[in-house]
Amino acid sequence: MNTAIKSATAASSPPDPARAGAKASCAKAPLTVALVALPDSSASTLYGMFDVFCSAGRDWEFLTTGKAGPSAMRPLVAAETLGTFRAANGVSITPDVTFADCPPPAIVCVPDVHVAPGALAAEDYTTVIDWLRRCYAAGSTLAAACSGSLLLAESGLLDGQDATTHWGYCEALGQNYPAVTVHPARALVASGDGQRLITSGGGTSWQDLALFLVARFLGQDEAMRLGRVYLADWHSHGQLPYSALARVRQVEDSRIAASQEWIADHYAETGPVAAMAARSGLPERSFKRRFAKATGMTPLDYVHTLRLEEAKQMLETTDLAVEAVAQEIGYEDASFFRRLFRRKVGMSPADYRRRFGGFRRALTAAAL
C-alpha cells in the first residue's frame, strides 16, 4: 500500500495553492469534507467514508496512546433538503446540512447511485449536479465512488478527462458519455484541473479513494496509519480480477441467440467460430458482422470470454495445473492462455488462484 499511496500523493502535482494552505492549517482547522447523500446511494459507502475521514488525526493516537488526537477532517453529510430519508439499501440517513448551506468544502465525495447501467435519469439529479459544478469552480476536489462517477460525467466535468467506475458500469459510462476516456481496469483515476476529479471503481474501492484523499491532503504517513487502523487492502491489481468478463445482453437476432446458446456448452471445441457460423446457416462474414452487432463483441472475443470465465471457476475450485486448465477450456498452448488471462483478468492464473482460491477456501471453512 505504501507505494500506491505514495504515487497517489505525487499525482496531485502541480500543487493547488488553496489545497496547500488548507493542508498546512489542518491541525488548527479541520478540512471540510462534504459527503453527498442521495436516496439512490448506499449508506455503507457514504458512512464508510464518513468514518475514515472522522478517524484522520484522531484514531491512531487513540489506539497507540489511549488518547484521541484532534480530528484533521470534518465530514458533513450534505443533501438537497434536511430531514431523514431512506437510502437505497433501506438505511436511514439524516443530513447535517443542505447543499445551499454547506460550508465551502475542500473535498466533495459522491457515493454510488443505485441505478441500472445506462438508466441514469439526469433530471432527477439537477440540483446536486449544479452544486457539484459550483463546488468545482470554487476549487473543491470532487471524488466519486463506484457508480457515482455517472453524476460527474453528467455534469460535463469529465469531458475530455480520464475516469473509472464500477466494472459493471464502465461500458455504459463510455457509451453514454463518449467524451470521457474510461479505464475499466483501474480502481482509481485522478484527472482534471490540478487532478481535482477523482473516480474510483466498485465495491470497497471507496477505501482506496478515501485513503488517496487523506494522503493528498494530510500526507502519506497519515494515510498509512489509517490503512492500518482499518486493515484496508489497496486494490493494487485494479478491478479486472473482480469483474465478470461476460455481459448479459438481450439478443433479438434469433440466429445469433441460438449460436450463443450452443457455444455456452461447446466453447472448448476446436474452431468454435466456424462451427457457430455453420450452425447459423449464415456465411461466416455475415455471421461475424451480425454477431458483433447483436452482442457488442466479436465471436472470437465472445469465445475467449466464456473460456476465461470457466478458467476462473476452475482456478478457484480445483487443484488442476494451469496447463490442464488451459487444455480443459480449449487452449492447446498454455503460454498463450497465460498471456490472454493476464491481459483480460489483470493478473496471472497462478496469482488469481492464490487470491481467489484462498478466499473461497476460507469462506468454505467458515461455513462448516
Secondary structure by P-SEA (a helix, b strand, c coil): caaaaaaaaaacccccaaaaaaaaacccccbbbbbbbcccccaaaaaaaaaaaaacccccccccccccccccbbbbbccccbbbbbccccbbbbbcccccccccccbbbbcccccccccccccccaaaaaaaaaaaaabbbbbbcccaaaaaaaaccccccccccccccaaaaaaaccccccccccccccccccccbbbbbcccaaaaaaaaaaaacccaaaaaaaaaaacccccccccccccccbbbbbccaaaaaaaaaaacccccccaaaaaaaaaacccaaaaaaaaaaaccccaaaaaaaaaaaaaaaaaacccccaaaaaaaaccccaaaaaaaaaaaccccaaaaaaaaaaaaaaaaaaac
